[in-house]
Structures are given as C-alpha cells and as structure tokens.
C-alpha cells in the first residue's frame, strides 16, 4: 500500500508542478487605446509631411484656378456661365482630388520640402505655381 500511496503522491506532485509551471490563466492584455475601431497611423514622418503639404497645396491650387477663371471672366475671355461652371464646388473638388492622387505618390524629402517652402514663401498664385515647378530639380 505504501508503494501505491507514494505513486499517487508523485502523480499529485507532478500535476501540481505542471500547474505551477504553466501558471494560471492570464487576463487578456488591455488595449492601450480604449477607442475601438481606430486605425493606427502607420505612415512615416516624411509621408505625414508630404500628405499635409499636398492637402494645403491642393487648396491653394484650387484658389489659384478660381482666380484664373475670374481673371478670364474679367478680361472677357470667358462668360459668366463658364465661370460659374468652372467654380462649382463639385468641379473644384474634382480638381483637388486629382491633385491629391498625383501629389501623394512617393516623394523624396527634397520634393516635400519644395511643397512646404512654396506654401510658406509664395502667397501669390503666379510665383507659387512657378515655385512648384522646382519639385523635380536635382539637388546639387
């Protein structure tokens, strides 16, 4: 009977060791962001700068296009109906969306910097659009 007890005790001891070794069930880790469904921004810092600059440049391009349409109207190069059609919110939204599709493609840090500098340094449309032409200049 002693052999039976010691075998039984050994099994119990092994079972206890196994439970201790495995540990008790751990609670699920808490989500650091309690807001469900929020997607983490995985863009790099340069991509974030590019996207911010592209958005602001897009707004400025639309403003300049509307100003050009107004200048054409004032100069008699277009009609009031043409001006109204060209400056409708739906048309200007299409223009900005088209710009964003091309602008948010991968850019070098130099190209992002050109966007940022043009926004900051050139308040008038003509010099602003001329400034943007330097986006593909090679660094020397």
Secondary structure, 3 states (H helix, E strand, C coil): CHHHHHHHHHHHHHHHHHHHHHCCCCCCCCCCCCCCCCCCCCCCHHHHHHHHHHHHHHHHHHHHHHHHHHHHHHCCCCCHHHHHHHCCHHHHHHHHHHHHHHHCCCCCHHHHHHHHHHHHHCCCHHHHHHHHHHHHCCCC
